[in-house]
Amino acid sequence: MSLANKEWNLVADRVLAVAAFLAGILASLTLSWFIPIRLKRHSLAISLCIEVLLIFGAGLFVANHVNNEWFIVCMCLAMGIQNDALRKTNRVSVHSTYMTGMVTTLMQKSFEHLLPEDNAEELSANQSSGAAIQILGQMWLSFIVGAVAGAVIVACFQNRGLLFLVLPLIVLIYFEIKSGLSVDNSSRAASG
């Protein structure tokens, strides 16, 4: 629509957003490919730390009235990194950047779970559907709560509100590192 209306600045911003999002996915894929084996367990925490830094950067660009392009780049890079970092949760494919795919998968898995087939293969699929329902349901609810909370925070606190949005990410980083360290300690105890 922006292109048809010859709104060239909006066209450029939207192309920039898509390019930055794709660059974020590529950066996350590259990070997970080249990360040392001993740090693979902490790849989600590393991705979340990068996301926090990008969100802080976006907040600083907005607060200092720098042009919108730097804000777009930081936020879309962060979304791309998040999208790749969360693509698998407990072996369930997760798409963090769009709700329709998650809701469709949630409904499909719920349908499979409620109307199982009688053979053994379908019984196994039914158990898999139950796990997917639990994970996707929680994630879908957390996206809704997060979107509403984020909108309220930014609406109430304007530019500074963006910086408040990193607090839940910092909590997630803490728990991700803590869980990774407990797995490391239990692995050492079992092998030692």
C-alpha positions as CSV (number, residue, x, y, z in Angstrom):
1,M,0.0,0.0,0.0
2,S,2.8,2.4,0.8
3,L,4.4,1.7,-2.5
4,A,1.1,2.2,-4.4
5,N,0.6,5.5,-2.5
6,K,4.2,6.5,-3.3
7,E,5.1,6.9,0.4
8,W,8.7,6.2,-0.2
9,N,9.8,6.7,3.4
10,L,7.3,4.1,4.7
11,V,8.4,1.7,1.9
12,A,12.0,2.1,2.9
13,D,11.2,1.6,6.6
14,R,9.2,-1.6,5.9
15,V,11.9,-3.0,3.6
16,L,14.5,-2.2,6.3
17,A,12.4,-3.9,9.0
18,V,12.1,-7.1,6.9
19,A,15.8,-7.1,6.1
20,A,16.8,-6.5,9.7
21,F,14.5,-9.3,10.9
22,L,16.0,-11.7,8.3
23,A,19.5,-10.6,9.4
24,G,18.6,-11.3,13.0
25,I,17.5,-14.9,12.1
26,L,20.8,-15.3,10.1
27,A,22.8,-13.9,13.0
28,S,21.2,-16.3,15.4
29,L,21.7,-19.3,13.1
30,T,25.3,-18.3,12.6
31,L,25.8,-18.0,16.4
32,S,24.2,-21.4,17.1
33,W,26.3,-23.0,14.3
34,F,29.7,-21.6,15.4
35,I,29.2,-21.5,19.2
36,P,31.6,-23.7,21.1
37,I,30.1,-27.0,22.2
38,R,30.6,-26.2,25.9
39,L,28.4,-23.1,25.4
40,K,25.6,-24.7,23.3
41,R,23.6,-25.4,26.4
42,H,23.6,-21.6,27.1
43,S,22.7,-20.6,23.5
44,L,19.2,-19.3,24.5
45,A,20.7,-17.2,27.3
46,I,23.3,-15.8,24.9
47,S,20.6,-14.9,22.3
48,L,18.5,-13.3,25.0
49,C,21.5,-11.2,26.2
50,I,22.0,-10.0,22.6
51,E,18.2,-9.2,22.4
52,V,18.4,-7.2,25.7
53,L,21.3,-5.2,24.3
54,L,19.4,-4.5,21.1
55,I,16.3,-3.4,23.0
56,F,18.4,-1.1,25.2
57,G,19.9,0.3,22.0
58,A,16.5,0.9,20.5
59,G,15.3,2.6,23.6
60,L,18.4,4.9,23.6
61,F,17.8,5.8,19.9
62,V,14.2,6.7,20.6
63,A,15.1,8.6,23.8
64,N,17.7,10.7,22.0
65,H,15.4,11.4,19.0
66,V,17.7,9.6,16.6
67,N,16.0,8.8,13.3
68,N,13.5,5.8,13.3
69,E,15.7,3.6,11.1
70,W,18.1,2.8,14.0
71,F,15.2,1.9,16.2
72,I,13.7,-0.3,13.5
73,V,17.0,-2.1,12.9
74,C,17.6,-2.8,16.6
75,M,14.0,-4.0,17.3
76,C,13.8,-6.2,14.1
77,L,17.2,-7.7,14.7
78,A,16.0,-8.6,18.2
79,M,12.8,-10.1,16.9
80,G,14.8,-12.2,14.3
81,I,17.2,-13.4,16.9
82,Q,14.3,-14.3,19.2
83,N,12.4,-16.1,16.4
84,D,15.4,-18.4,15.7
85,A,16.4,-18.9,19.4
86,L,12.9,-20.1,20.3
87,R,12.3,-22.2,17.2
88,K,12.4,-25.4,19.3
89,T,11.0,-25.7,22.8
90,N,11.0,-29.3,24.3
91,R,11.2,-30.6,20.7
92,V,8.0,-28.7,19.7
93,S,8.4,-26.2,16.8
94,V,7.6,-22.7,18.0
95,H,7.2,-19.6,15.9
96,S,7.5,-16.6,18.2
97,T,6.9,-13.8,15.7
98,Y,3.4,-14.6,14.5
99,M,0.4,-15.7,16.5
100,T,-1.7,-17.2,13.7
101,G,0.8,-20.1,13.2
102,M,0.9,-20.8,16.9
103,V,-2.8,-20.7,17.3
104,T,-3.3,-22.9,14.2
105,T,-0.8,-25.5,15.5
106,L,-2.4,-25.3,19.0
107,M,-5.9,-26.0,17.5
108,Q,-4.5,-28.8,15.3
109,K,-2.8,-30.5,18.2
110,S,-5.9,-30.1,20.4
111,F,-8.0,-31.7,17.7
112,E,-5.6,-34.6,17.4
113,H,-5.5,-34.9,21.2
114,L,-9.3,-34.9,21.6
115,L,-10.1,-37.2,18.7
116,P,-7.3,-39.9,18.8
117,E,-7.1,-42.9,16.5
118,D,-7.1,-46.4,18.0
119,N,-3.8,-47.7,16.6
120,A,-0.4,-47.6,18.5
121,E,1.1,-45.0,16.1
122,E,-1.7,-42.6,16.6
123,L,-1.5,-43.2,20.4
124,S,2.1,-42.0,20.3
125,A,1.1,-39.0,18.2
126,N,-1.7,-38.3,20.7
127,Q,0.9,-38.1,23.5
128,S,3.1,-35.8,21.4
129,S,0.0,-33.6,20.8
130,G,-0.5,-33.4,24.5
131,A,3.0,-32.1,25.1
132,A,2.6,-29.6,22.2
133,I,-0.7,-28.4,23.6
134,Q,0.9,-27.7,26.9
135,I,3.9,-25.9,25.5
136,L,2.1,-23.9,22.8
137,G,-0.8,-23.0,25.1
138,Q,1.5,-21.5,27.7
139,M,3.5,-19.7,25.0
140,W,0.4,-18.3,23.4
141,L,-0.9,-17.1,26.7
142,S,2.5,-15.5,27.5
143,F,2.6,-13.7,24.2
144,I,-0.9,-12.2,24.8
145,V,0.1,-11.2,28.4
146,G,3.4,-9.8,27.2
147,A,1.9,-7.8,24.3
148,V,-0.7,-6.2,26.6
149,A,1.8,-5.5,29.3
150,G,4.3,-4.1,26.8
151,A,1.7,-1.9,25.2
152,V,0.6,-0.5,28.6
153,I,4.2,0.1,29.8
154,V,5.2,1.9,26.6
155,A,1.9,3.9,26.6
156,C,2.4,5.0,30.3
157,F,6.2,5.6,30.2
158,Q,6.8,6.4,26.6
159,N,10.5,6.1,25.7
160,R,11.6,4.8,29.1
161,G,8.9,2.1,28.9
162,L,10.9,0.4,26.2
163,L,13.7,-0.1,28.7
164,F,11.3,-1.7,31.2
165,L,10.5,-4.4,28.7
166,V,14.0,-5.9,29.1
167,L,13.4,-6.8,32.8
168,P,11.5,-10.1,32.0
169,L,14.2,-11.0,29.5
170,I,16.8,-10.5,32.2
171,V,14.8,-12.8,34.5
172,L,14.6,-15.4,31.7
173,I,18.4,-15.2,31.1
174,Y,19.0,-15.8,34.8
175,F,16.8,-18.9,34.9
176,E,18.2,-20.2,31.6
177,I,21.8,-19.9,32.9
178,K,20.8,-21.3,36.3
179,S,19.1,-24.4,34.7
180,G,22.1,-24.8,32.4
181,L,24.5,-24.8,35.3
182,S,22.4,-27.3,37.3
183,V,22.4,-29.6,34.2
184,D,26.2,-29.2,34.0
185,N,26.6,-30.0,37.7
186,S,24.4,-33.1,37.5
187,S,26.3,-34.3,34.4
188,R,29.6,-33.8,36.3
189,A,28.3,-35.7,39.3
190,A,27.0,-38.5,37.2
191,S,30.3,-38.9,35.3
192,G,32.6,-38.4,38.3
